[in-house]
């Protein structure tokens, strides 16, 4: 299991920032949602996406990867060659959103590997759709976040 999320203090923004490389990559971890918004608005460093993908345990390189990040594996490989290049707002938003959901799922399931397995498996509460496939739209993200919240509180339907 990955040790990226060794911090378990309930600070979702901090855990999300750590998945994206922490201070080493982001220079400063956002402390509030507004600071996270500003960071996304400026564009995450390309290295943040690289760090996140390099530390995936289950879904790296899968078709689900393409859904979650909105880019093909080939496009990602081209981007990876330019880690200093900033992500645009849309790509920054998708990257942050995925990291945020992965951080929350990791906390709920007790480990990143189990969280990724859950993201990539059909969920009864989502009409047998994979949570990761719903991350392509704002509404889908809301459904996944709502399901994670229900799971956190032991409500499975």
N, C-alpha and C positions, 0 to 999 in steps of 0.2 A: 504494500500500500504506500501511497505517496505521503510525504510528510509536509507538503506545501501548506496544508491547513492545520498545522500544529496548534495554532491559536484557536481556542474554543471559548471566546469571551462573549459570544453573542453579537459581535459587531459585524453585521453582514457586509457593510461597505469595506471594512478592513480586509475581511476574508476574500472578497472579490478582488481587491487591489493586489493581494498576495498571489492570487492565481495568475495575475497579469504581470508578475515579476517584481512586485513590491517597489520599494524606493530605488532599487538598483535600476529598474527599467522606467518607472513612472516619475522618478525624481522626488515626488512627494505623494504620499498616500492621501486621498481625499478623506476628510473626516465627516462630511455630511453629504446628503444627496445632492444638494446644490453645488458643492465642490465637485462631485462626480459628474454632474451635468456639464459644468464648465470644462472639465478635463476632456469629456467626450466631444464637446463643441469645438475645442481646439484641435482635436484629432489625437487619438492615442498613438504612441510610437509604434512603428511596425514590429519592433521587438516584443511588444506586449502580446500581440497575436502569436508570434513565434514561441514565446515562453509558454503560453497557455497550451498550444498544440503540442509542443515538445513534452509536456507533462501529462498529456492524456494517456490513459491506461487501456481503454477498451475501444473507443470510437475513432481513434486517429486513423485516417486513411479509409474509413468506411464511407458508404454512400450517405449515411446519416451526417457525416462531417460536412458534406456539401450543403445539406439542408440547414444545419445549425449556423454556419458562417456565411451562407449565401455566395459561396465561390467554389469553383471546382478545385479538385486536388491539384491540377496542373497550374491553375491561376495562383493558388497558394504557394506552390513551389517557386513560381516566378517572383512573388512578393517576398518570399523568405530570403531570396538573394539580395534584397534591398532593405535590411532591417532598420536603417536610419530613416527611411521614407515614412512620413506620417500617414496614418489611415485617414480616409475621408470620414465625414460625420456619420454616414450610414454604416460604414464598416466598423467604425469605432463603437457605434451604438449596438450593433449586432454582437461584437466581441464582448463588450461590457455585459450585455444582457445574458449571453451564454455563460460567462464566468459567474455572474450573480446567481443564476439558477443552479449551476453546478455547485457553487459554494453552499447554497441552502440545502440542496439534495445530499451533499456530502455530510453536512451536519445531521440531517434527519436519518440517513441510512448508516451513519457511523464510519464511513470511509469512501474515498473517491471512487474506487473500483466498483463498489456496490451502487453508488450513485450513477455512474456512467451506464452500468448494466440496466438500471431502472429507466434511465432516459432513452435507451435504445430498445426497449421491450414494449410490446402492446400493453396498454393500461385499460382495464375494464371500465374505469371511471371516465375514460376519454373515448368511449365507444370503440375500444380495441385499437386505438391509434397510438403510435409511439410518441411520447412527450417531445422528443427531439424534433420530430417532423412538424410539430406545431409552432416551433420557434421562428418560423418564417414571417409571422404576422404579429401585430400588436395584440390582437384578440387571442391568438393562440398562446402567446406568452402569458396573458392573463389567466387563461384556463390552466396552464401548467403551474403557475404560481399559486392559484387557488387550490389545486389538488395537493400541492406540497404543503400548504397551510393546513388543509384537512388532515393529511397524513401526520403532520407534526402534532396535531391534537387528537389523533386516534380515530378520526372519522373517515371511514374508507369508502363511503358511497356518496 
